[in-house]
């Protein structure tokens, strides 16, 4: 039975396929019609059988509500009517996009709430494996080192960033899973499924809200994170980057999938970079927070400044007590070394109750007790 989907008709990818089938003859007005067999053949030829099967698990490829594309720009998507399609599938990897967020924002704009977006990305680990397999030792290691410097270091530095995008035009960009998913979440999606297919990470994202349109995402070496301060005011905490770009948007995703480990941090947090683990081990990432102390929105000793998601895990009583005072650089965690979220909340409550009665004496006591635990007991916050 012949089927036609308005989402697929007149698609450039489909036209190329049909023109090839027609021995190069022009595509007629009605030649957007595809049988199910032709559609399967098209996707299998373009991206492979395993990828087509993964897509079919999540959407009906032949539905009038499905739009299929293979594009690195949002130009073709801009022409789509609003809310006509429930699913948008793109067969081009995210690595090929010049303006990733703009592309995601356009997809978001065209889909209704709960609409599905399917695409793929080659992440760091798969790229490394591909390069090391492609060349013999030691040339593969040399190639990989040059690749890391050019594709991962250059885009993060102001002047070198211009050189990088001038040379590459944004093609074959190196991305982490954390950055890709973080960008999706910042653009109003949530990731509902993910799977490695071949050498790529495929994802199914669902539209849940409008994009954030953040003009200042955390992309540089020194980042600004929005945290709760005194009187419940949100302020910027300065830290050295220890996570991949856009990781701050993934707290709910990490909490849902990884939960908390002892000490209140997330288990197996893939957002943390290799150098980030080193920075955290020796507290180098927290050095820029001295600027917050100088500015006056933090003090030396006090409860940690928390993100909105983490703050909302606390009890209402503790939340109200926390926002009476400035957060601190040295938290009571290092005095009590709590393991669970409940123990962390109990530790902070004890500190705050003591601080209410004797502010200066409490901070001096907690500072030297924390110093002893860190230096002589090797206390760490994981």
C-alpha positions in Angstrom: 0.0 0.0 0.0 1.3 3.4 -0.9 1.6 5.9 1.9 2.4 9.5 2.0 3.4 11.6 5.0 3.2 15.4 4.8 6.2 15.5 7.1 8.3 13.6 4.6 6.9 15.0 1.3 9.1 17.7 -0.3 11.9 17.0 2.1 15.3 17.6 0.4 16.5 14.2 1.6 13.4 12.5 0.1 13.8 14.4 -3.2 17.4 13.3 -3.6 16.3 9.7 -3.0 13.4 9.9 -5.5 15.4 11.7 -8.1 18.0 8.9 -7.9 15.2 6.3 -8.3 13.9 8.2 -11.3 17.3 8.1 -13.0 18.0 11.7 -12.4 14.7 13.0 -13.7 13.2 16.1 -11.9 10.9 15.4 -9.0 7.2 16.1 -9.9 4.6 17.7 -7.7 3.3 14.3 -6.6 6.6 12.4 -6.5 6.9 13.0 -2.7 4.9 9.8 -2.3 6.9 6.9 -0.8 6.0 3.4 0.0 6.9 2.1 3.4 9.6 0.0 1.7 11.1 3.0 0.0 11.2 4.9 3.2 12.9 2.1 5.0 15.4 1.8 2.2 16.1 5.5 2.3 16.9 5.6 6.0 18.9 2.4 5.9 21.0 3.7 3.0 21.5 7.1 4.7 22.2 6.0 8.3 21.9 2.2 8.7 19.4 -0.4 9.7 20.1 -0.2 13.5 19.5 3.5 13.6 16.2 3.1 11.7 15.1 0.4 14.1 15.9 2.7 17.1 13.9 5.5 15.6 10.9 3.2 14.9 10.9 2.2 18.6 9.9 5.7 19.5 7.9 7.3 16.6 5.8 6.2 13.7 7.8 7.1 10.7 4.8 7.0 8.4 2.6 9.2 10.5 1.4 12.6 9.1 2.7 14.0 12.3 6.3 13.0 11.7 8.9 15.2 10.0 12.1 13.6 8.8 15.1 15.7 7.9 18.8 15.5 7.4 20.1 19.0 7.9 22.9 20.8 9.7 21.1 24.2 9.7 17.7 25.3 10.9 16.7 26.9 7.6 14.4 24.0 6.5 12.8 23.8 10.0 12.0 27.5 10.0 9.5 26.9 7.2 7.5 24.3 9.1 4.1 25.3 10.5 3.7 25.5 14.3 2.4 22.5 16.1 1.7 20.5 12.9 4.2 17.7 13.8 4.4 15.7 17.0 7.9 14.3 16.1 10.9 15.8 14.4 13.7 13.4 13.4 17.1 14.7 12.1 19.6 12.3 10.5 22.5 14.7 10.8 24.6 14.6 13.9 24.6 17.5 16.3 28.3 17.8 15.9 27.7 19.3 12.4 25.6 22.2 13.7 27.2 25.7 13.7 24.6 27.2 16.0 23.5 24.3 18.2 21.2 26.1 20.6 19.5 28.0 17.8 18.8 24.7 16.1 17.3 23.2 19.3 15.3 26.3 19.9 13.8 26.1 16.4 12.8 22.5 17.0 11.3 23.5 20.3 9.3 26.3 18.6 7.8 23.9 16.0 6.8 21.1 18.4 3.8 21.1 20.8 4.4 20.3 24.5 5.4 16.6 24.8 6.5 16.6 21.1 9.5 14.4 20.4 12.8 15.3 18.9 15.3 12.5 17.8 18.9 13.1 16.8 22.4 11.9 17.5 25.9 13.1 18.6 29.4 11.7 18.6 30.7 12.2 22.1 34.3 12.5 23.3 34.8 8.8 24.1 33.6 7.6 20.8 35.6 10.2 18.9 38.8 9.1 20.8 38.1 5.5 20.0 37.6 6.3 16.3 40.8 8.2 16.0 42.9 5.6 17.8 41.5 2.9 15.6 42.1 4.9 12.4 45.9 5.3 12.7 48.7 3.0 13.8 50.6 3.7 17.0 52.2 6.1 17.8 50.7 8.3 15.1 47.2 7.7 16.5 48.3 9.2 19.9 49.9 12.2 18.2 46.8 12.8 16.1 44.6 12.5 19.2 46.7 15.0 21.2 46.5 17.5 18.3 42.8 16.9 18.0 42.2 17.5 21.7 44.1 20.8 21.7 42.4 22.1 18.6 38.8 20.9 19.1 38.5 21.0 22.9 40.9 23.8 24.0 40.6 26.3 21.2 36.8 26.7 21.3 37.0 27.6 25.1 39.4 30.5 24.7 38.3 33.9 23.3 40.9 34.6 20.5 41.5 30.9 19.7 37.7 30.4 19.5 37.6 32.7 16.5 40.3 30.8 14.8 38.6 27.5 15.5 35.3 28.5 14.0 36.9 30.4 11.2 38.7 27.2 10.1 36.0 24.6 10.8 32.8 26.7 10.3 31.4 24.7 13.2 31.6 21.4 11.4 32.7 18.2 13.2 32.6 19.9 16.6 33.6 17.8 19.6 30.9 17.5 22.2 30.4 15.7 25.5 27.2 13.9 26.5 26.9 16.5 29.3 27.1 19.5 27.0 24.7 18.0 24.5 22.1 17.1 27.0 22.7 20.3 28.9 22.0 22.3 25.8 18.8 20.3 25.2 17.5 21.0 28.7 18.4 24.7 28.4 16.3 24.7 25.2 13.2 23.3 26.9 13.6 19.5 26.4 14.1 16.6 28.7 15.9 13.4 27.6 13.6 10.4 27.8 15.8 7.8 26.2 19.4 7.4 25.0 21.4 4.6 23.4 24.7 4.1 21.7 24.1 3.0 18.1 27.3 2.3 16.2 29.7 5.1 17.1 27.0 7.6 18.0 24.8 8.5 21.0 21.2 8.7 19.9 18.7 10.5 22.1 15.0 11.0 22.3 14.1 14.4 23.8 10.6 15.6 24.8 9.6 19.2 24.8 8.5 20.2 28.3 8.7 24.0 28.2 10.1 27.0 26.3 13.8 27.6 26.0 15.7 29.5 28.7 17.5 31.7 26.1 20.5 32.1 28.4 22.8 34.8 26.9 25.7 33.9 29.3 26.0 30.1 29.5 28.9 28.8 31.6 31.4 28.1 28.9 34.7 29.6 30.0 37.4 28.5 32.6 35.8 30.6 35.3 32.0 30.1 35.6 29.2 31.8 37.4 26.6 29.7 39.0 23.3 31.0 40.3 22.9 30.2 44.0 20.6 31.0 46.9 22.0 33.7 49.3 20.8 35.7 52.2 17.1 36.7 52.2 16.5 34.1 49.4 18.2 36.4 46.8 19.9 34.6 43.9 23.5 35.6 43.3 26.4 34.4 41.1 29.0 32.2 42.7 32.3 32.2 41.0 34.2 28.9 40.5 36.8 27.2 38.3 35.1 25.0 35.8 35.1 21.3 36.8 32.2 20.3 34.6 31.4 20.2 30.9 29.6 23.3 29.5 25.9 23.5 30.2 26.1 20.9 33.0 24.3 23.2 35.4 21.0 22.5 33.5 21.3 18.7 34.2 20.9 18.6 38.0 17.4 17.2 37.8 18.5 14.7 35.2 21.4 13.5 37.3 19.3 13.3 40.4 16.7 11.2 38.6 19.2 8.8 37.1 22.2 8.8 39.5 20.7 9.8 42.9 23.0 10.9 45.8 26.1 9.3 47.2 27.6 9.6 50.7 28.4 13.3 51.3 25.4 14.6 49.3 27.1 14.6 45.9 25.7 12.8 42.8 26.9 9.3 42.1 28.9 8.7 38.9 28.5 12.3 37.8 29.5 12.2 34.1 29.4 16.0 34.0 32.7 16.3 35.8 35.8 16.5 33.6 39.1 14.8 34.3 40.8 18.0 35.3 37.7 18.9 37.2 38.2 15.9 39.5 41.8 17.1 40.2 40.6 20.7 41.0 37.9 19.4 43.4 40.4 17.1 45.2 42.5 20.1 46.2 39.7 22.7 46.4 41.2 24.7 43.5 37.8 25.1 42.0 36.6 27.1 45.0 39.4 29.7 45.0 37.3 32.2 42.9 34.7 32.2 45.6 37.1 34.4 47.6 35.8 37.1 45.3 32.3 36.4 46.6 33.6 36.9 50.2 35.2 40.2 49.2 32.0 41.3 47.5 30.1 40.5 50.7 27.5 38.0 49.5 29.4 35.1 51.2 31.4 34.8 54.4 34.3 32.5 55.4 32.2 30.0 57.4 28.6 29.1 56.6 26.3 26.7 54.9 27.0 25.9 51.2 25.4 28.2 48.6 22.9 25.9 46.9 21.3 25.6 43.5 17.6 25.9 43.1 17.2 22.1 42.6 19.3 21.2 45.6 17.8 23.9 47.8 14.3 22.5 47.1 15.3 19.1 48.5 15.6 20.6 51.9 12.8 20.9 54.5 10.9 24.2 54.7 12.1 24.8 58.2 15.8 24.6 57.1 15.2 26.6 54.0 13.8 29.5 56.0 16.6 29.3 58.5 19.3 29.1 55.8 18.2 32.3 54.0 18.5 34.4 57.2 22.3 34.4 56.8 25.0 34.5 54.1 26.3 31.2 52.8 30.0 30.3 53.5 33.2 29.2 51.9 33.9 26.6 54.6 30.7 24.6 55.3 29.8 22.7 58.5 30.1 19.6 56.4 33.8 19.4 57.2 33.1 19.3 60.9 30.5 16.6 61.0 31.3 14.7 57.8 27.6 13.7 57.2 26.9 11.0 54.6 23.2 11.2 53.7 21.1 14.2 52.8 19.2 13.9 56.1 22.6 14.0 58.0 23.7 17.0 56.0 20.5 18.9 56.9 20.9 17.9 60.6 24.5 19.2 60.5 23.5 22.5 58.9 20.6 22.9 61.4 23.0 22.5 64.3 25.4 25.0 62.9 22.7 27.6 62.2 21.1 27.2 65.6 24.5 27.7 67.2 25.3 30.7 65.0 22.0 32.4 66.0 23.1 32.4 69.6 26.9 33.1 69.2 27.8 34.1 65.7 31.5 35.0 66.0 32.3 32.2 68.5 30.5 29.6 66.4 32.3 30.6 63.1 35.7 30.6 64.8 35.0 27.1 66.4 33.8 25.6 63.1 36.7 27.1 61.1 39.4 25.5 63.3 37.5 22.2 63.6 37.1 22.0 59.9 40.8 22.9 59.4 41.8 20.0 61.7 39.5 17.5 59.8 40.8 18.7 56.4 44.5 18.8 57.2 44.9 15.9 59.7 42.0 13.7 58.9 42.1 14.2 55.2 38.4 15.1 55.0 37.1 15.4 51.5 33.7 16.4 50.0 33.9 13.9 47.2 
